[in-house]
Amino acid sequence: MRVAATVAVSALSLALVTGCGGGSDDSKGSDGQAAKALSAAELKKVIIAKGDVAGYEVDASGKQLPKSKDQIKSSDEQCTPLAYAMGGMPPSDSASNAAVMVRQEKKPSDTASKSLEDLSEGDIEKSLTAAMSLDMVVVGLSSYDGEGAQETFKSVSDAVKNCSGGFTLTMQGEDQKITKLSTEKASGAGDESVAFAAVSDMEDGDVGTTHIEVVRHGSTIATYYTINIGLMMTDKAYDVPAAVIDAQAAKLK
């Protein structure tokens, strides 16, 4: 899947609808109070960083991610919030935003120390698949004034319902045909959370599935777009890693 691989290209080179609510925090602009958006500087302080998630590396360089919303388009306007979330961008107009790429650390396999000449074709295929069997998560934060975060979350929830039949996503010049969206169990983090799977056509005629969760923490929206290319290629199940969501939620309390 070229678009998904583009979003997660660094890892390759190295080898949503039932809302579940938690308690609200008045200091974060909870329901019933006038919310104030976090500044860009404040978001950079609270987005997950190196050392926050055991077993995962965090890249805040933004090299693999879209530079602006202009690089992300949807064939259906009502699906645009989902397209933005999948690129680590704010699902709607926000006062500030930040994004990082989180990559699961991978231990070398037994075949990693062998020379290429000593590996059979099957060993090479298994080694390559194992190397790509790691979670890569685009984590995005966006913050809103007033009722902006609640309205943004609703736009995402509505989009999952309205776009269940799929849409075409264009990201950084690459087209991806999403054929189906299906609701998944959300983490229940924050004040509201919604999760969904996106099924896409692949060039070889097969299909691939990625997983997305969107969580509202008061005036801030957190988005998680997850791909595991190795597991996707072998039709094995995976989801948005709970450790990443938990670590980010802890920093937004």
N, C-alpha and C positions, 0 to 999 in steps of 0.2 A: 504494500500500500504506500504509494509514493508520498502522499501528503503527510500521512502519519509518520513515515520515516523521515521526512523533512523536518517535522517538529522535533523528532528525537534523534537527529543525525549524529550528534556527538557520541551517543552510546554505540551506534553502529560502527563508527570509526574507531572506537576503542574495543573492539573484538569482533429522564429524572422524573406515578407522581404522587407520593404521599409525604407531606411534611411531617417531620418528627421534631418536636420542640423540646428544648432544654430550658433551664432557668435563664431569665434575662438579667442583664446588668445595667442598672440605670446610668452608670458612668459612661457606658458605651452607646448611649442613645437608644434605649429600649423602647418598646411600644408604649405609646401614651405620653412620651416626652419628646420635646423638640430635639431631634438628633443633630449632631454636629460632625461633619466629616473629618477624618484624620487627614493631616497634610501628607504630602509626598514623603517628606522626611520622616514623619511618624510611621508611615507604612513600611518604609525601608527598615525601621528598627524592629517592627513586629513580624515581618515576614520571616519564615524559617530560614536559618542560615547554617553554615558549617558547624557541625557538632551538636545540632539540635535533634537530629534523628539518628539513632544508632543503626548502623548498617547501611546508611545512605549518604551519598555525596551531594552537596548542593552547589550548583553553578549559578551565580548571580550576574554573570557577564552579559547575559541576554543575546549571545552570539547566535544561538539556534532558534530564537523566537522571533515572531513578527515584530517589526519596529513600530508599526502603527496599525490602526484599524483599516487603513486604506489597502493593506495587504491581505485582508480577509473579506470574502464576499459570500453571500448565500443566494441561491436561485429563488428563494422564497423569503420575502421580507420578514414574515412572522417567525422564521427560523433563525434570523440573524443573531438574537441573543445567544443561541446555542453555538453558532459558528464562532462568535467572539470568545465564549467560555472555553472552547476547544483550543483556542490560540493563546490563552492566558491573558486575554484582554477583558476589560469591563464589559459585562453583558449589555449595559446601557450607558448613557453619558454619566460620567462620575467626576467628582472633584479632584480625585487623585487615584493613582494605581501603581502597582509594582508586580513583578513576576520573576520567578526563578525556575530553573530546571533541576529536578531532584532525580538522582539515578541510584539505583540499588547497587551496592558493592558486590562484586562477584569474585569468588575465590577461583584460582586457576584450576583447571581440570587435570586429570592424570595425563592426558595426551598433550598438555601444553608444553611439557618439557621435551617431547619427542620431536625429531626433525620431520619435515614434511614428507621426506622420502620413506620414512618408517611407518607412515600412516596409510591405511587402506582408504578406499573411497568412502566406505561406510563410516570409518573413524573420523574422516574429515567432515562429513556431513553432521555427525553427532556432535563433534567439537564446535562447529559453527553454530548449530542450533543451541547448544548449551551456553555458548558465549552470548547469544542474543536473548536468552531466557532470563531477563532481568526487568524489573519494573522501572519505567521512566515516567515521571509525573511532572506535568507543567502546572505549577502552583501560581495562581494569580490572586491578588488582593485589589479591591477597589472600594472606595469609601464615598459616602453620599450625605448630603444635608437633608434635613427634614424627613419626609417619608420616602426619600429616594431609594433606600436599600430595600424597604418592603415592596415598593413598586417594581424594582428590578427583579427581586426574587419571584414575584408573581409573573413577570414577563417570561422568566425562564420556565416556570411550572406550566404556564399556558402553552409555551412553545413545544414542550415535550408532548403535550396532548395533541396540539394542532399539527405537529410535524412527524407523527408516528409513522406515516407512510414514506418518510425519507425526503431528502433534498440534495442538491449538489452544493458542495462546499469548495470554494477556491481559496487556497492559502498559499501565499508567497508564489503565486503564479501556477500552482499545481491544482488540478481538479480532482476531487474525490466524490464519487457517487455514493451517498449514504442511502441505503435502501429501506432501512427500518430502524426505529427507536423503540426500546422497550424499557419500562420502569423496573428499577431494581430497589432492593432494600437500602435505605439511606442510613448513615451512621447515627443520626439523632444528635449530632453535635450542634452547638450554637442554639439560636432561637428557632430556626427553620432549616430543614435540609431536604434535598431531593437528589436522587441518583438515577441514572439511566445508562443503558448500553447503546452504542451506535454500531450498526452492522453495515459494512461497506463492501462494494465490489472490488476485487483485486484484479490485476492485469492477467493473471493466469487462469481466470475464470472461477477461482475460489472466492470465498468471502472472509473478511476479517472483522473482529469485534474489538472495539475500544470502550473504555468505561469512564464515565464522567460523574462527578458529584459537585453540587453547588450548595454552599452553606451560608446562612446569614448570621452574623454576630453583631447584633445591634445595628450600627450604621455602616458596617463593613461586610462586603460579600467576598467569600473565598471560593475559588473555583479549582477543581482538580481534574485534569485530563490525563488519563493513564493509558499507556500502551506497553505491552510486553510482546515483542515481535517473535521471540522464540516460541512462547506458549501459543501465540496466535497462529503461527505456522503449523503447529502440531495439534491444533484444536483442543488445547488443554485450558481449563478454567483459570481465571485470575480476576482480580478486581482492584479498586482503588485501595492501596495499602492503608490499613487502619493506623499504623504507626505514624504515617505522614500527616493524616488528618488530626490525630491526637496531639502531635507536636505543634501543629499550627494553631489548633484550638486553644492550647495552653498559653500560647503567646498573645492571644486575643482576649483573654479573660481580664 
